[in-house]
């Protein structure tokens, strides 16, 4: 593998980029870009914002489940949705760029291009908590100490390169890292919310509906236990004039309404109980929007494209269970899924078969490995199982059925793999090589996926598996997922355009043994570990793309999940009171939308309010 040695230095625009140099002194900059240039460092506002957008009105959305806590950063409790609106981060990202950060709580940073084992964040002296007290380095240190010691395991893993957080003075906090290898960590530490130290000391691990003290644009408003959560805009928000916040946070109130099923939620949208809905159900999008409010123009539909990878939604197999440790078994279970029939019968042909973990983006591996990819793969091949070794080099394409509903060829091929793995049949039942019955329980919560999972269960039952669907309530589901107490379940892996160190929490061997981490499939693969490590240490955008291509090949060839379906972009429906400027390239950007007061009055009148 050939690498060019690079270091970071400042550009005239005060951003980070990779250029060759022999020495550089510590520098202070106002924006950071990981292997890229921050394009908007001198802009008066973000290009997808309307600085003259009116403020007022309510953004109302739906969500599922229930809640009993306001702190999502501890390891117990079920947090209410939307708490990110309560807090500022040290810096905030761009919705048009892969990984750049602009000032929020921190007005600038200091670092050494020759020694990226530390960075100093300078706290804006104007930054204030809701109670008017200043945000200081004490608060930042207390926040990160709490996250590293008491936070969820995947967060501890993600921030694992932090060696120490030091207070330089009241306005400066220094992050010291274990090494200078992970250059992405310079930006990563700027992404987390900052809480008041006094609140952390008293309440961090308390299950309560009272949030930790924050400095964000919204405060917690009305809470109806198990039913809804509202946030109210703080008219005295200290950061409203920051470049990234101009034309942002325009709603006076943001309300989330809880429902136990999508069917009930959709009826709630039709009746105006909430007024903005990301539509994730194909049948609704195809046939459900024919109610009077749509026909009268009161409800709008909009398809919003993005450049982000399509989130990988799949039926995960828990590799901690002996049943799934043979790759032939995992591939057999994947072959039993009939996407073509489901897409035609259930989804009106609106979905795409996900061919990888970065589908629909420049990060997706396509064709056979390039010369550059082979330089990385070749030394890793001996560590792979024969099937994974063969398929990682192939022009990957998931097999397709004829859509007739029988998937005969897929099941025949699956049966051959199971027999090759030592499984056998006795009295029409399937047994593992050690003689134990081949049993699978699929864990789920809610009922939105039952129409997808039940046909799949019937399919693997035809293979001889004793399979069943176990439906539990939200809190029990979360606890069982945290403790890896399942055979199979559905998980979703969303990716940005700048994957890095966080990939270790999804696929890393160490994460597989850490309760509450994101490696829900229990992957332990030396080759994947090495590629993830190299990806975190990537020194250019080209290297990020290259290593991600290799990672994509390794993950899909391991058959760790059954890829279900996805769709490029996002479908949204909303009552005709919301407006937006030019949309960002990588997100819906709802925080930059606003309410048209006259249109809202028309909607209210239509709904007899």
N, C-alpha and C positions, 0 to 999 in steps of 0.2 A: 504494500500500500504506500503510495507516494503522497507525501504531504509537504506543502510549502510552509515555512515558518513565517508567522505573521505576529504583529503586536497591534494593540489599539492605540490610537492617538486622536487628538481633537481636530476636527475640521473647522473651517472658518465659521460654519453655521452652529458651532458648539454642539456637535453631536458625535457619537462614537462610530467609527468605521474601521475596517481592517486595511491597513496599508503597511508596507515594509518600512522598517526603521531600525536604527541600531540603539537608540537611547531616547528616553523621554522622561521629563520630570513630572511629578504629580500635577494634574490639571483639574480645573473646576469648570463644569459644563452645566447646561440647563436642560438637556434632553439626552436620552440614551437610546441607541438602536443596536440590537443584537445582530451583528453581521449585516447591517443595513444602515442607511442614512435616514435620520428623522426629517421628513420632508417639510413638516409644518412648524418648525421651531420658531420661525419669524412671522407666522401667520397670526392675524388678529383673532381668528376663531377657526374651528375645524370646518372643512369644506362641506360637510353634510349637516351643518348647523345653520339655523336661521337666527342671527343675533337679534332680530326684531320680532321674534315670535312672541305672541301675547302669553301671559301667564294666567292661570285659572283653570277651572273645570276639574273633572275627575277622570283618571284612567282606571278602568275596572277590568279585571281579568279573572280567570278561573284557575283552580288548582285541585289536586286530589288529596285524599287522606285526612289527617288530623294533625294536631300539634299540642305540645305541653310545655314548650320552652321558647325563649327568645334568643338563646345563644347557640348558634350552630357550630361553634368552634370547640365544644367540649365533647367528651366521649359518651355521654349519657343523654337521655331525653330525645324528643322528636321536635326539631326546631320549626317554628313558623316560617313561611316563605317570605322573601322580600327583605330580610334584615340587612342586606348589603346597602340599602338606601340610607341606613342609619350612620354609616361610617365612611370616612375618607381613607384613602391609601396614601402612601408616601408619594407615589407617582401614579399616573393613569395612562392607559394605552390608547392607541389609535385604532379605529374601526376600518381604516383603509390600508393599514400596513401590517406586515407579518408580526413584528415584535419590536415596537418602539414605545418609549415611555416619556410622558411630559409632566411638568410640575403640577403637584397638587399640594399635599401637606409639606412636601419638600420643594423648595424653590430652586435648588441646585444640588449637585453632587461633586465630590472630589475623589479622584482615584489616580493610581499610577499605571500608565500603560505598560510598564515593564514588570509590574508586580500586581497582578489582579487578585491577590489574596486578601484584599481589603477594599472597602469603599466607605466614604463618609457622606451621609445624607444631612443636608442643611435644612432644618425645620423653618418654615416661613414664620417670621415673628408675628404675623397677623392671624395665624391659625388659632382658632378658639373652639373649645367644646361647647355643648349646648348651654351650659351654665355660665358661660363667659370666661372660664378659666383658660389660660393658654395651654396649647399643646407643646410639650417639651420633650427633650430626649429621654427623660425619666419614663414618660408614658410609652415611648417607642420601645425602650429596653424591656419594660414590664410586659408589654404585649408579646414580644417575641420570646421572652423567657417562658411565658405562660403557654404559648403555642408549642414550643419545643419540649416542654415537660408534661403538659396536661392536655394538649390538643389531640385531635384525631391522628391515628397512626400514619395515614397517608400524608398528612401535613408534616409530621415530624420527619418522614422519609424525604419529602420534597425539599424541606429546608435543612436536610441532614448535613450539608456542607458548612453550615454556620458553626464556627468553633466558639465564638464569643461575641456578645454585643456590649460595646463599651460606650460610656458616656464621656464625650470630649468636653462639652460644656452644655449649657442650657439649651442651645439651639442646634447642636451637632451631635450626631450619634454615629459611631463607627462599627461596621460589621466586619469581623475578622473571620476568614474562611479557612478550612482545613488545608487547602492548597490553592494554587493559582490555575488549576486545570479547568475547572468549570466556570467559564467566563459568563455564561448565562445567568449565574447566581447574582451577579451585580445588579441585574434588572429584576430578577425574581423576588428579591427581598423588598422591592418597592411595591409589590402587588397586594399586600395584605392589609386588612383594616387595622386601625390603631385605636385602642381603647384607653380611657383614663386609668392611670395607675390605681387611684383610690377605688375605682369600681372593680378592677381586677383583683385587688387584695381582698375585697369583701365578698364578691359575688361570682367569680369566674366559673366555679364548678356548681353553682346553685341552679337547680331546675326551677325556673321562674319565668313568668310572663313579663317581667320588668327587664328591659335590655341593659347591657353594659353602657356606660356613658360614652357617647360618640361625638363626632364633630361634623357629621354628614349633612346633606341637604334636607333630609327629612327626619322627623321625630315619629315615634310610635303614637298612633292615634287610637281609635276605638278597636277593641279586641272582643269579638264574640266567640267564646271558647268553642272550638271545633267547627265554627261556621264561617268566620271571616276575620280578616286582619286589614287595618287601614293605616296608612302613613300620611302625615300632613307635612306640607312643605314649610320649612323654617324661614320666615321672612327675614331673619337676621343672620342667615347662613353666611359665614365669613368668606367662603370661596366662590361666591356667585359671579365675581368679575374675573376669575382666572380664565386664561385663553381657552382651556378645554371645556369650561363650563358655560361659556357664552352661548345662549340659545339652547341650553340643556336644562333639565329639571323644570319643565314649564308647567307641570300639573300641580294644582294646589293640593290634590289628594290622590293617592294611589291605593286602590282597594283590591284585595284578593278574596274571592269567594270560593269556599271549599265545597266540593261535591264528592260523593262516594262512587259515582260512575260517570263515564263520559256521556252516556245517553241522557242522564238527568241534567248534566252540565249543558249539553246542546239545547235542551228545552229551556234552560235558564237563559241562555244567550238569546234565543228567539223572543223571549218575553222581556228582554232588556234588564235582567238581573245583573248582568255585567255586559260590557259593550265592546270589548276587544278580544278576539279569539284566534290564536294560532290553530289552524285546522290540521290535525294530524290523521284524520280518518278519511280514507279515500272515498268511501261510499257517501259520506256527507258532502265532500267537495264535488263529487260527480252528480249527486241527485238530491242532496238534502237542502240546498239553498234555493228552494222554490216557494218559500213561505211569503205571505203578503208584504212584509217589510222589505224583502229583496225586490219583489216585483214593483214596488212603489218607489224604489231608489233610496230607501232609508238605510239599507245595509249594503255595504260594498264588499266585493271580493278582490283580493290582490295577490298575485304570485310574485314573490320577491326572490331574485336570484342572488347567490353569494359565491365567492371563490373558495370558501372553506371546504374541507373534506366533508362528505356526507357522514354523519355519525354512524358508526358501526353498531347496529342493533342485532343481537344474536342470542341464540340459545346456548348459554355457556355450559361447559362440562367441568365439573369439579375434579381436577386431576389429583387432588389429595385422596380421592377414592380409588381403590385398586381397579375398579371396573373400567375407568377411563385412562389408565396409564399405558395402554397399548394403542398406538397411533392407528392401527387398523380398525379398532373398535370406534374410535372417534370419527374416522373417515366414513365408516359404515353408517353411523348416526347422521352424518351430514348428507349422505346419498339418499337417505329416506325422506328428506324434505322435498316436497314437490312445489317449488316456487311458481312454476308456470301455471299450474292449476289454481293455486291460491290467488295469484295476481289477476287471472281472468275471472274467477268466480267471486272472489271476495273484494277485490280492490279495483275493479274496472280498468285493469291494465295501466294503472297510474304510477306504479312503483318500479324501481330498478332493482335488479339482483346485485347485491353488493359484492364486488369481486375482490375487495381488500379492505384494509383498515383505514385507508386514506382516499377512498373512492371519490372520483369527480374532481380531483385537484392535481396540481403539478407534482404532488408528493406521492401519488399512486404509482406503483410499479407496473409497467406494461411490457408486453412482448417477452423476449428472453433477456437475461442480464447483459448489460453493456460491458465493454471492456473494463471500465472503471469499477463497475459493480463486481465483476469477476475477481479483480485484484483484492477486494475485501472478502468475497465469499470463499475463494479457493482455500486459504488456510483454515477456514471454519468447517469445511465439508466433512472432514473425518470425524468430527464430533456429533454429526447429525445421524439420526436413524436412516436406514436405506430409503424408505419411502419419502421422508422429508428431504433427503439429499437429492433424490430424483426430481421431486416436484418443485423445489426451490429454483432449479435450473430450467424448468419448462416454461413454455408460453401459457401462462395460467388462464384457465377458463373453467368455471364451474359447469358441470354437466347440466343439460336442459332436458326436461321431459317433453312429451307431446301435448301436455296440458289436458289430457283426457280424464285425469283423476285417478289413474291406477299406478302410475310411476313404476311400471313393471320392470323395466331395465334397471332403474335405480335400485330397486329392492333386490333384484337378482345379484347385482354387483355387491350390494351391501352384505348379502348372505354369504357370498364367496369370501369376503374379507373376514367375517366373523368365524367361519369355519377354519380359515387359514390361521386365525389367532387362537385356535384351540377350543372354541366354543362348540357345543354339540346339542343335538335335539333328542329329547326323550318324551314320548307321548305328546308331541306337538308343542312342547315347551322348550325354551332355550336355557342352557346352563353354561356357566363359566367353566374354564378349564379345571378349576379346583372342585367342581361339583355343586357349587352354590347356584341357586336360581339367578338368572339375569334380570334384576329388578331395577327400575328407575322411577324415582319420584320427581316430578317437575314442580318446583315451588313458584307460586305467584301470589300477588295481591291485587285486589280489584278484579274486574271482569272484562276489561277492554281487550285483553289478548286471548281470552278463552276460545274465541272462534278460530284463532290461528293455531293454538296449542292442541286443541282437541283433535283436529284432523291429523296433526303430526303424531299424537299419541296413538291413534288408530293405525297409523302407518308403521310405527315401530312395534306395535303389538302384532302386526302381520309378520314381522321378523321373528317373533317369539318372545319379545321382552314382556315381562310383567310390569307394565307402565301405568302410572296414574298421575292425575293432576291434584296437587295439594294447594288449596286456596286458604290463605290466612289473612288476618287484619294487618294494617300498616305497621304498627309498632312491632308485632311479632315478626313480620317479614324483615324489617330493618335489623332486628337483633339476630335473626338467623343468617342474614347475609353478612353481618359484621363478624359472626363467629364461624362462617363457612359451613353452616349446617344445612347442606342441600346436596342433591345429586346434580340436578340441572335447574337452571332458572334463566330468566331473560335479563340481560344487562345491555347498557348502551355506552359506547366509548366515543365521546365527542373529542375532536382534535382541532387544534388551531393550525395556522400556516407556519408556525415556528415550533415544532416539537423539539423537546430537549430533555433536561434532567427528569422531568415529571414522568417520562416513559418508564422509568425504573419502578415506579409505584404500580404501574399497570401490568408489566410483564417481567419484572426482575425477580430473580430467585429469592433474594432476601425478603422481598415484600410478600412472597407466598406464605411465609411463616409468621407474618405479623398480623395479629387480629385487628380487623378494622381497616386494613389497607385496601388498595384498589385492585390487587391481583386476584380477582374473584375466581379466575380459572385455575389458580395454583400452578402457573407455568414455572418450570425450572429447566432452563435451557442455557447451557454455557455460551453457545453462539449468540443467542439473543442478548445475554448479559453484556457480551463484548461489544456488540453493535450499539446497544443503548449507551454504554459508556463512551464510545467514540462519538455518538451523536451529541451527547451533552458537551463534549469537548470540541465540537466543530468550529472551525476558524473562518468560515465563509458561508455565504448563502448557498453556493454550489455544493459545499460539503453537507449542509443540512439536507438538501434535496437528495444527494447521493446516499447518505446513510439511511434516510427514511425509506428510500426505494428498497434497500437491502432488508431493513427491518420489516417492511410490508411483505416481502417475499418469505421471510422466515416465519412470520406469524401465520400467514394463510396456509403455508405448507405444513404447519404443525397440526392443523385441523383441531384447534382448541375450542372452537364453537361452531354452531350451525348458523351461517349468515342468513338472516331473515329477509329484510327488504328495507329500502330507503328511497329518498327522493332528493334530488339536487334542488336547493332553494327551500323557501318556506312559503306555505299558503297561509294567508291571514284573512279573516273576515272581521268587519267592524261596522258599528253604527256610524252613519255619515256625519260625525262631529269631529273626527280626528284628521289632522293634516300633517304633512311632512315636506321637508325640502328634498334635494337630491339625496337619495339613500346611499349609505356607505357600501363598500364592495364586499365586506366580510360579515355583515350582521343586519338585522332589521333596524337596530338603532332606536328602539322605542323611547329611550330617554331624551331624544332630540325631537320627538313629535310634539304636537300641541293641540289644544282644543279651540275650534272655531265657535265662539260664544253664540253667534246667531244660529249656526247649524245645530248646536246643542239644544237651544231653545225649541227648534223645530222637532228634534227628536223627542224632547220631553213632552211636547204637545201631542205628538203622535202616540206616545206611550201613556198619555193621560196623566202626566205628572205635574 
